[in-house]
Amino acid sequence: MPVGTEGVWPRRYAAQAPPRLRLLCLPAIRTDFRIVADYRARPGVELPCPVVSYVGDSDPDVDVASVRGWSEIARKGFDRVVLPGDHFYRNDQRLTLMDDIRTRLAPAR
């Protein structure tokens, strides 16, 4: 999460949700964002699997360049896929995203 944006996401999108849904979901969403904001990778700990990062090219909450950090700990390989859209790029890019994931998960022939 970009520095200085802690807590912005829940306020921005919460206004669009029905009041009862906000009461139900916002505590969990706030906790998720707090965890992400406070997370610090442990030096020397690598992932034993390939990592693919999907990000929207105009996401106000995730900087496209910042996901490159995963390459430092993904010893089996890293790939970054930038799709058109904001934080909810997956709504408009659902088919592209699903095709990419399906292709990556298909058994080698």
N, C-alpha and C positions, 0 to 999 in steps of 0.2 A: 504494500500500500504506500503510495507516495507520502513523504513526510508532510505533516500538517493536514492530512485528510482524515485522520482518525475520527470515526463517528459520523463523518459526512454522508457516507453511503446510506446507512439506515435512515437518516432524516430525509434525504432526497427522495428515496423510493417509497418510504413509508407513507407519504402523503397520498400516494396512489392506491393504497390498500384500504379495504373496508375496516372500520374501527375494531371490530371483534377479531379480525384476522391479525391486525397490528398487535393487539394485546397478546395474542397467542404466539406469534412468530418473532416479534422484535427482540425479546430477551435472548433467544438462541442466535439470531443474526448478529446482535451486538457482541455476544460472546465469541462467535466465530471471527469477527473482525478484530477483536481484542487479541485473540490468540495469534492471528496472522501478523498483526502489528508488532507483537512482542516476541515473535519467534526469531531465534538466532540459531543458525546451523552450527553444529559442533564440528570444529576443525578436524580433518582427517577421517570423518565418517563418510563412506561412499555407498551409493546404492548399487546393488548387485544386478541391476536390470536396466534396460534402455528406458529413457524418459522422453516423452513427447509433450511439448508445451503448446497449448492452443491459446491464442490471445486475439482480441479484436484490435484492429489498427487504430481505432479512436476511443479506446476504453479509457475513461477518466480515472479509473481506480487502479489500473495495472499498466505500467510503462512497458512497452514492447521490448525495450532493451533490457529491462530488469529480469526478464525470464531467462536470459542467457546465463545467469548465475547457476542454473541447474546443470549446465554442461560441466561445471567444475567437480561435481560429485557423482555424475552418471557415468560410471566406468565402462558400461556396456554400450554407450552411445547416447547422443542427445540430438533431438531435432525440434526446431521451433517452426510452428505453422501460424502465420499471421493471416487472419481472415477479415474481410471487410465488416466493420460494425463496431459497436461500443461494448460495454460489459455483457450485454445480452446478445452478442453476435450469433450465438447458437440458435436463436429463434429464427433469424432470416437465413442463416447458413447451415441449417440442420442437415440437409441432404449432403452437402459438401463435407461437413464434419463426420457424418455417419459413414460416408464412402471412404474417407481417409482412415478412420478407425477400423472399419471392416477390412480394408486392404492390409493394414498393418497386422491385424490379428489372424489373417488367413494363413493357413499352414503353407510352408514353403513347398513349391512343386518342383 
